Structure formats: structure tokens, C-alpha cells
Amino acid sequence: MKKSELKSLIREVISEVSTKLKLVNGKYIYFVDDKELYKLTPYELVGNQCNITLAKTWKRANVMQGEDVTNILNIEVADTSAWYEASSAPGDHVFLAYIGT
């Protein structure tokens, strides 16, 4: 693959991710791998190493922290400390989570 083709592909991926990027909207976020439940406003840990039963109102999402969105994807966001839904974001900075209202 030529360097120009690679640059074009990277721009295409970033463009696709940025159009699918939105601020996490909910009261709670549960990180599946770490089994941690956080309250979003203010951002604080509610439960560590917890197994919770998720109601139908919880939504599954891949999320990234705003700082990673800016540093890794090179996309400016309004709040770098917030979490963003990034359904097609590449990399190891994406976390599987459930968002609860």
C-alpha cells in the first residue's frame, strides 16, 4: 500500500468515526470488563467488581474517554473528561459498556 493510499484510508476511518461519535447520555455507565459501575454526574465510582442485572433501559455501547478521542483520533471534543459513544472506533482505548438512565 502506498503512503498516499494509507493516509487516505486513515482520513476515511477518522471521518467515519467522527460522524458516529456522540456524548454518552445517561445517569450511569457500567464497564463490562472491569465490572465497575459509575455515576456520570458527578463522575464517581458507585460499585467495584460488581455484577449487576441490567434492565431493558440499559443500552450497550462502545465508549471512549474524550481525552483519547482528542489524542488518538485527533478529533476535538467539548469535554475531554466526558465519555463518548464510538461505535466504530479502532484501538485498545475503546471499552464495552452499558449506559443506564
Secondary structure, DSSP 8 states (H G I E B T S, - for coil): --HHHHHHHHHHHHHHHHHTEEE--SSEEEETTTTEEEETTTTEEEESS------TT-EEEEEEEHHHHHHHS----S-TTSEEEETT--STT-EEEEEE-
